[in-house]
Amino acid sequence: MVTEELIREIRFYVGTFTEEAEELHFAVVEELAAPVYAREARLEEYLDEQREVPFSELLFSHIRRKGIEETEVYKQAGIDRRHFAKIRADRLGKSYHPGKNTVTALCLALGLTAEESEDLLQSAGYSLSMSSTADLVIRYCIEHGIHDLMEVNEILDRMGEAVL
C-alpha cells in the first residue's frame, strides 16, 4: 500500500537529485559558456578598437573645423534642407545612410583634400575606385582643387559620365 510517508520520502529523494542535477547542469553550462563569453568579450574589444568615426560625426567635425555654415555646405553640395536634416539626425541615433553621390558632393562642398575625401567616403562605406572613369575624374578634380559642383558635373558630363 502507498502511504503518505512513502510519497513524502520519494518526493524528498527526487528533490535531492533534482537539486543536484540542477547544480550540475548550471556548472556544465557555465563551463561550456565560458569560451563563448570570452569570444564575445574579445569581439567587443575588437569592435571598439577597430570602429572608426561614423560618417555624420566626421562630416560635422569637418564643417566645424572649416568654420562653414551648414546651410552653405548643403547648398554648395546641391542637397536640400530636408535631405541634410536626415544626415544631421543620424548623429542623434536615427539611422540614415547617404548615397555615394551625396557624400562626394559634400566632399566637394567642404573643399576637402583627397585624403579627407577618402576618409569621409570610407566612413559612409564608399571609396573612389581607380577603375571607374567617373571616380577618377572626381579624384582628379579634388586633387587639383576643383571643388565647384557645377564645374565637376560639367567635366563629368563632357567625359560622358553621369553627373553627381
LINFENSUL-V718438 format. One record per run of one state. SS is the DSSP state (2 for helix, 1 for strand, 0 for the rest). FROM is the first residue (numbers start at 1). TO is the last residue. Records with the same first field share a line. If there is no record, write none. Layout:
SS: FROM-TO + FROM-TO
//
This chain:
0: 1-3 + 51-54 + 67-69 + 77-80 + 91-99 + 111-113 + 124-132 + 144-148 + 159-164
2: 4-50 + 55-66 + 70-76 + 81-90 + 100-110 + 114-123 + 133-143 + 149-158
//
